[in-house]
Amino acid sequence: MMIVYHDGKTIPTVSFKDPEDALSYGFTWNLPEGVTITSSAWLINDTSASDSDVVDGLRMDSSSYSDSVTAISLSLGTAGTKDDPTVYKVTNRRGTSNGGSLDRSFYLPVVDFL
């Protein structure tokens, strides 16, 4: 799984993904002592997605979360070119045991490498 670093200010862009690839991405959350993740939802291009959903050509295969990590597995995607990739915005919305909620996103460029 590729852990995405998010500084809380700028949405990061991860490495190119080929439509043939099925890859996992995740966030490690720095939570206060005793606070755990209690919910995790994912959005693709600002559209809510569940396991096996396809949004704008990108498929959310599965998702999971633990006390401090949220993860998503993605496949397919509409291929662009290296100079003009198709870019998806993937967002995680997580809730915590102390009632907190926070969104973090990353951009996923999709390119056909063949």
VEXMARBA-585629 format. One record per atom (N, C-alpha, C): x, y, z; residue in one letter. Coordinates in pm, whole numbers, plus 50000, padded with zeros to 5 digits. Example, Ala and Ser with C-alpha at 12.3 -4.5 7.8 and 13.67 -1.06 7.14 Angstrom:
513194943150780A/512304955050780A/513204967050780A/512854977550708S/513674989450714S/512905000350787S/
// end
This chain:
500854988250000M/500005000050000M/500905012450000M/500515022149919M/501215034949916M/500585043950021M/501375048150119I/500885057550219I/501045071550161I/499965079150161V/499955092750106V/500225102450220V/501215111050201Y/501495121350300Y/500715133850263Y/499955138950357H/499155151050336H/499535160950445H/499965172850404D/500415182850502D/499265190950562D/498035187850520G/496885195150573G/496595208050499G/497415211250398K/497245223750324K/497085221450174K/497975213450117T/498025211449972T/497665196949939T/496795195049840I/496425181449800I/497595175349722I/498155164249771P/499285158149701P/498835150249577P/499765148649483T/499545140249366T/500415127849383T/499805115949367V/500565103449378V/501105099649241V/501895089049235S/502495084349110S/501425079949011S/501795080448882F/500895076048776F/500405061848800F/499165059148762K/498565045748767K/498125041948626K/498415029848585D/497935024348458D/496545018548481D/495625019248384P/494295013448403P/494314998448433P/495384991648395E/495504977248422E/495914974348566E/496404984448637D/496884982548774D/495734982648874D/495864974448975A/495004974949093A/495934978449209A/495794990449263L/496734995349364L/495995000049489L/496704999649602S/496145004049730S/496845016649777S/496065025649834Y/496555038449886Y/495975040250026Y/496655048050108G/496115050350241G/496705062450309G/496045066350417F/496495077050503F/496765071450641F/497875075450702T/498135072950843T/497785085750916T/496895084651013W/496405096451084W/497085097551220W/497625109251250N/498205111951381N/497085116751472N/496635107751558L/495505110751645L/495965112551789L/495225120251868P/495565121552009P/495505108052080P/496245106952188E/496265094652269E/494845090252304E/494515077752278G/493215072052313G/492125074352210G/492395082152106V/491395084852002V/491625075151886V/490545069351836T/490635059751725T/489675063751613T/489935058251495I/489045060351381I/487825051551398I/486645057251381T/485405049651397T/484615048451267T/484985056451166S/484315055451036S/485255060650928S/485045055450808S/485855059750694S/485015058450568S/484845069350497A/484105069550371A/485025075150264A/484815070850139W/485655075150028W/484815081649920W/485395091749856L/484765098649744L/485745098949627L/485225097249507I/486005098549385I/485395110049307I/486205120049279N/485715132149212N/484475137749281N/484525138049413D/483465143449499D/482165135449496D/482225122849445T/481065113849444T/481335102449542T/480405100049634S/480555089249730S/480705075849660S/481635067549707A/481885054549646A/481925043649752A/481425031949715S/481465020049799S/482185009049723S/482454997849791D/483144986649727D/482474982949595D/483284981449491S/482894977549354S/482254988749273S/482095000749329D/481545011949253D/482565016949151D/482055021249035V/482875027648933V/482385041948919V/483305051448938V/482975065648927V/483885071748821V/483305076748716D/484065082948606D/485145073648552D/484885060748555G/485825050848501G/486775044848602G/486915050848721L/487805045548825L/486995036848920L/487495024848946R/486765015349031R/487365014849171R/486485016249272M/486875014049411M/486644999249440M/487714991749450D/487584977349473D/487204974349618D/487864981049711S/487574978649853S/488164989949936S/487764990250061S/488334999950155S/488374993650293S/489204999350379S/489304994350516S/489845005450605S/489735003350736Y/490355012450831Y/490665005150959Y/491655010351031S/492015005151161S/491995016951259S/492625015451373D/492615026251473D/493205039251420D/494185038451327S/494855050751283S/495185051051133S/494695041351056V/494985040750912V/493695038650835V/493545046150723T/492445043750629T/493065039750496T/492425030350425A/492985025150300A/491905023150195A/492325023950069I/491435021849955I/492215014349847I/491555004949780S/492124998049665S/491365002549541S/492135006549438L/491545012149317L/492045004649194L/491175003149095S/491554997148967S/490855004748854S/491155000648733L/490605006748612L/491025021448602L/490175029848552G/490475043948530G/490555046748381G/490155058648343T/490225062848204T/491635068148178T/492305062148080A/493695065648054A/493825078547976A/494745086648021G/495175098247946G/496575095547896G/497285105847856T/498665104447814T/499575109847924T/500865106847914K/501785111748016K/501775127048020K/501605133547904D/501555148147900D/500195153847938D/499165145547929D/497795149847961D/497035138348027D/497415134648153P/496765123348220P/495325126648260P/494535116248277T/493225117848341T/493505118048490T/493055128548558V/493365130048700V/492085128948782V/492135119948879Y/491005117848971Y/491345123949107Y/490335129649171K/490495134249309K/489875123449399K/490685117749487V/490235107149577V/490275112849719V/489145112449787T/489015118649920T/488595108350023T/489235109050140N/488825100850254N/488205109950359N/487035106150407R/486345113350513R/486295103750632R/487015107050737R/487045097950852R/486475104850976R/485865096451061G/485355101051188G/486135094451299G/486145100751418T/486915095251529T/486065093551654T/486635086151747S/485915082851871S/485635095151957S/486305106251933N/486005118352009N/485045127751935N/484425122551827G/483435130151752G/484015138851641G/485315138051620G/485945146051515G/485705140351377G/485805148751277S/485665144751138S/486655152951056S/487275146650957L/488245153650875L/488335147050739L/488495155150635D/488695150250498D/490145152450458D/490695142850384R/492005144250320R/491885138350181R/492515144750082S/492415140549943S/493795138549882S/493815131449768F/494995130849684F/494535130349539F/495415134949450Y/495145134149307Y/495825121849251Y/495085114349168L/495575101949107L/495575103448955L/496745105248891P/496805106048745P/496825092048684P/496015089948582V/495935076848515V/496435078348371V/497395069648336V/498055069848207V/498215055648157V/497955053348028D/498185040147966D/499645039247930D/500385030147997F/501825028847976F/502165019747859F/501175012847802L/501485003647691L/501575010747559L/
// end
